[in-house]
Each structure stands twice: as structure tokens, then as C-alpha cells.
Amino acid sequence: MKKTSSWLVFIFMIVFWLFRVATTYCTKMEKDFVGFKSFNLTVEVIILFITILCIILFYKRNIIGAILYLISYGYYFGEYLLTTGIPTFINSSESNMVTFQNSFVAIIGLVLAIFACLDIVLDKINSKNYRDKKTDWFFKNEQYDRKLDDRADKNQYRNY
């Protein structure tokens, strides 16, 4: 993880995971966590454990971790947005603040998963097409290629 954007995505993944742990705990204890609630408590706990694995794999720059993170968050938060969030935005007569807050958290979760996946994919592409500007002017330049002339190697080495 050489770039600042990779570290930022990594830190946001951890902070979002801690937020979801606090939300799940408050939902389980039936306390109010500023209006945030878990959508499905059983699936939330499973995804929290999957997220730990995904964060470790993201730190090691493994693309499988980012894809698993995108799939799990896409399943969990995408389902909530399609079943509850978007219909609430369309029919604003039945809207309440808790639904808007949870929809906003779902959008943040989806965007974070997309950024994590894109970060690793772009990092893999850049590492394959690596360019070093300090040395490419010499090694990639035809002007500095060594030309063989008639004096190149006139030594006649003989092995008897």
C-alpha cells in the first residue's frame, strides 16, 4: 500500500466496520444508536466477520478480498436500498428520518466497497505497466542504444 488513497480506503473500511459493530450491538441490546439500525441482524453478524477477512486481504493487496468485500456489501446494502431505500425516496409521504439515515449508510457502504475494489484493480494494472521516469529516458531511448561497429569484438579467442 504505497498510495495515500489506498491508506484512506483502508482506514475508512476499518472505521465503517467499527460503526457497523456499534450499530449491531445497539440493535441487539434494543438501544437507540442515533436512529441507525441493523437491517437484518443475522446477516449483519456474518458480514461483520467476512469484513474482517476482507480487510486483512485488502491490506495484503489481494484482489479476492476486494471482490468478496464488494459482493458481501453489495448483497447486504444493495438489497436494503432496492427494497426499502428507493421506494421510500419515491413515496416520500411515508418517509421518516431513520429510513433516510439507513439509506445514506447503505450508499456509503456500497461506495466504499466500489472504491476498495477499484483501488486494488488500478494498483494491479499500474504495477504491471510500471514506468520509472528516472531511468526510462536512458533505457527506452533509441539514441542511447549501443551500436555495434566494425571494431566491436575483433579478439579471436581460441580454445585448444
C-alpha positions in Angstrom: 0.0 0.0 0.0 2.1 2.8 -1.3 -0.5 5.4 -2.2 -2.4 7.7 0.1 -5.7 6.7 -1.5 -5.1 3.1 -0.6 -4.5 4.0 3.0 -7.6 6.2 3.1 -9.8 3.5 1.8 -8.2 1.1 4.3 -8.9 3.5 7.2 -12.5 4.1 6.1 -13.1 0.4 5.8 -12.0 -0.1 9.4 -14.0 2.9 10.7 -17.1 1.8 8.8 -16.7 -1.7 10.2 -16.5 -0.3 13.8 -19.6 1.8 13.1 -21.4 -1.3 11.9 -20.3 -3.2 15.0 -21.6 -0.5 17.3 -24.9 -0.4 15.3 -25.3 -4.2 15.5 -24.6 -4.1 19.2 -27.1 -1.4 19.9 -29.7 -3.2 17.8 -29.1 -6.4 19.6 -29.4 -4.7 23.0 -32.5 -2.8 21.7 -30.9 0.6 22.4 -31.2 3.6 20.1 -28.0 4.4 18.3 -28.9 7.9 17.0 -31.6 6.3 14.7 -29.3 3.8 13.0 -30.4 0.2 13.0 -29.2 -3.1 11.5 -31.3 -4.2 8.6 -31.0 -8.0 9.3 -29.2 -8.9 12.5 -28.2 -12.4 11.5 -26.8 -11.4 8.1 -25.1 -8.4 9.7 -23.1 -10.5 12.1 -22.0 -12.8 9.3 -20.9 -9.9 7.1 -19.0 -8.4 10.0 -16.9 -11.5 10.2 -16.5 -11.6 6.5 -15.4 -8.0 6.5 -12.5 -8.8 9.0 -11.2 -11.3 6.4 -11.7 -8.8 3.6 -9.8 -6.0 5.4 -6.8 -8.3 6.0 -6.8 -9.4 2.4 -7.2 -5.7 1.3 -4.1 -4.8 3.4 -2.2 -7.6 1.7 -3.4 -6.2 -1.7 -5.3 -9.4 -2.7 -8.0 -8.8 -5.3 -10.1 -11.7 -3.9 -10.6 -9.7 -0.7 -11.8 -6.7 -2.5 -14.2 -8.7 -4.7 -15.6 -10.5 -1.7 -16.0 -7.2 0.1 -17.9 -5.8 -2.9 -20.1 -8.9 -3.2 -21.0 -9.0 0.5 -21.7 -5.3 0.8 -23.5 -5.2 -2.5 -25.7 -8.1 -1.3 -26.4 -6.6 2.1 -26.7 -2.9 1.4 -27.9 -3.2 -2.1 -30.8 -5.4 -1.0 -31.8 -2.8 1.6 -31.6 0.1 -1.0 -33.7 -1.8 -3.5 -36.4 -3.0 -1.1 -36.6 -0.1 1.4 -34.5 2.9 0.4 -35.5 3.7 -3.2 -39.3 3.1 -2.6 -39.1 5.4 0.4 -37.4 8.1 -1.7 -40.1 7.7 -4.4 -43.1 7.7 -2.0 -42.0 10.5 0.3 -45.3 10.5 2.1 -44.3 7.6 4.3 -40.7 8.6 4.8 -39.0 9.0 8.1 -35.6 10.1 9.3 -34.4 6.6 10.2 -35.0 5.3 6.7 -33.1 8.2 5.2 -30.2 7.7 7.6 -30.0 3.9 7.0 -30.2 4.5 3.2 -27.4 7.0 3.5 -25.3 4.5 5.4 -26.1 1.8 2.7 -25.0 4.2 0.0 -21.7 4.9 1.9 -21.2 1.1 2.3 -21.7 0.5 -1.4 -19.4 3.4 -2.5 -16.7 2.2 -0.1 -16.8 -1.3 -1.5 -16.6 0.0 -5.0 -13.7 2.2 -4.2 -11.9 -0.6 -2.5 -12.3 -2.9 -5.5 -11.2 -0.1 -7.9 -8.2 0.7 -5.8 -6.8 -2.8 -6.0 -7.6 -3.3 -9.6 -5.9 0.0 -10.6 -3.0 -0.9 -8.4 -2.6 -4.2 -10.2 -2.8 -2.5 -13.6 -0.2 0.1 -12.6 2.2 -2.5 -11.2 2.2 -4.4 -14.5 2.8 -1.2 -16.5 5.4 0.3 -14.2 7.4 3.2 -15.5 10.4 4.7 -13.9 10.9 8.3 -15.2 14.4 8.4 -13.7 15.8 5.7 -15.9 13.4 5.3 -18.8 15.0 8.3 -20.6 18.1 6.2 -21.0 17.0 2.7 -21.3 13.9 3.3 -23.5 15.6 5.7 -25.9 16.9 4.6 -29.3 19.5 7.4 -29.3 21.4 5.8 -26.5 21.3 2.2 -27.7 24.8 0.8 -28.2 25.5 0.3 -31.9 28.0 -2.3 -33.0 30.6 -1.2 -35.4 33.5 -2.9 -37.1 35.7 -2.5 -34.0 33.2 -4.4 -31.8 34.9 -7.5 -31.0 37.9 -8.5 -33.1 39.5 -10.6 -30.4 40.0 -14.1 -31.6 39.8 -16.3 -28.6 40.7 -19.8 -29.2 40.2 -22.8 -27.0 42.7 -25.5 -27.9 
